[in-house]
Amino acid sequence: MAIVWRPEFSVGDPELDHEHRVLIDLVNRTAGTMLDGSPATETSFGDLLRAIAAHFALEEKQMREAHYDQFGEHKADHERLLDQLRDIMDAADDAAEHTPDDLVTTLEAWFAGHFSTHDARLHRRLGRGAAS
């Protein structure tokens, strides 16, 4: 199972959509290492967590600088995903508890909801996304 880019993931900004595609590729790579039982799984999780956290930090900086009115709600959604990702990462060695499908399903659902709502709204406000 892998996440496939879908039109509803787009925030309307080619640069940001590319960055989101890179995150999706990292999710798929991490799920692949889990599925293979690869010793690289821990490294893949670390790379994924760092990339997502860096993306979120940049986005949160932009929100603070723009005095974005929905900063708290948007940041809370970021924190929820990071918590879920850490839980999956912590339990990755226990295949009965978390499988690669859990990782992909969790992230795909989150991306679909977050990209199309929070991120699209933010980037419209910043003047870098889809038209209102």
C-alpha positions in Angstrom: 0.0 0.0 0.0 1.3 3.5 -0.9 0.0 7.0 -0.9 -0.7 8.2 -4.5 -0.8 12.0 -5.1 -4.4 13.0 -5.7 -5.8 16.4 -6.9 -7.4 17.1 -3.6 -4.0 17.2 -2.0 -3.1 20.3 -4.0 -2.9 23.7 -2.2 -2.7 25.4 -5.5 1.0 26.4 -5.2 3.4 24.3 -7.3 6.3 24.7 -5.0 4.3 23.7 -1.9 2.6 20.9 -3.8 6.1 19.6 -4.7 7.2 19.7 -1.1 4.1 17.8 -0.1 4.9 15.2 -2.8 8.3 14.8 -1.3 6.8 14.1 2.1 4.5 11.5 0.5 7.5 9.9 -1.1 9.2 9.7 2.3 6.0 8.1 3.8 6.0 5.5 1.0 9.7 4.8 1.4 9.3 4.3 5.2 6.3 2.0 4.7 8.4 0.0 2.2 11.2 -0.4 4.8 8.7 -1.5 7.4 7.2 -4.0 5.0 10.6 -5.4 4.0 11.6 -5.7 7.7 14.7 -3.6 6.7 17.1 -2.4 9.3 16.8 0.9 7.6 13.3 1.4 9.0 14.5 3.4 12.0 16.5 5.7 9.7 13.6 6.1 7.4 11.3 7.0 10.3 13.9 9.5 11.5 14.1 11.1 8.0 10.3 11.2 7.7 9.9 12.8 11.2 12.6 15.3 10.6 11.2 16.3 7.1 7.7 16.7 8.4 8.8 18.6 11.5 10.9 21.0 9.4 8.0 21.5 7.0 5.7 22.3 9.9 8.3 24.6 11.6 8.5 26.6 8.4 4.8 26.8 7.9 4.3 27.8 11.6 6.9 30.6 11.2 5.0 31.9 8.1 1.8 31.8 10.1 3.3 33.7 13.1 4.8 36.3 10.7 1.4 36.8 8.9 -0.5 36.9 12.3 -2.6 34.1 10.9 -5.9 34.0 12.7 -6.1 30.2 12.7 -2.6 29.5 13.9 -3.6 27.6 17.0 -5.9 25.2 15.2 -3.4 24.7 12.4 -0.5 24.1 14.8 -2.7 21.7 16.9 -3.3 19.6 13.7 0.4 19.5 13.1 1.0 18.3 16.7 -1.7 15.6 16.4 0.1 14.1 13.3 3.5 14.2 15.0 2.1 12.4 18.0 0.5 9.7 15.8 3.7 9.4 13.8 5.8 9.0 17.0 3.3 6.3 18.2 3.7 4.4 15.0 7.5 4.8 15.1 7.7 3.6 18.7 5.7 0.5 17.9 7.2 -0.2 14.5 9.1 -3.3 15.9 5.7 -4.8 16.9 4.1 -5.7 13.6 1.0 -6.9 15.4 0.5 -3.3 16.8 1.4 -1.2 13.8 1.9 -2.2 10.2 3.1 -0.3 7.1 -0.6 -0.1 6.1 -1.2 1.8 9.4 1.4 4.3 8.6 0.1 4.8 5.1 -3.5 4.9 6.1 -2.9 7.4 8.9 -0.8 9.7 6.8 -3.0 9.6 3.8 -6.1 10.4 5.7 -4.3 13.2 7.5 -2.7 14.6 4.3 -6.1 14.6 2.5 -7.8 16.5 5.3 -4.9 18.8 6.2 -3.7 19.8 2.7 -7.2 20.5 1.4 -8.4 22.5 4.4 -5.7 24.0 6.7 -2.9 24.3 4.1 -5.2 25.5 1.3 -6.7 28.1 3.6 -3.3 29.2 4.9 -1.7 29.6 1.5 -4.7 31.5 0.1 -4.3 33.9 3.1 -0.6 34.2 2.3 -1.4 34.8 -1.4 0.4 31.7 -2.5 -2.4 29.1 -3.0 -5.5 28.4 -4.9 -7.9 31.2 -5.6 -10.6 31.8 -2.9 
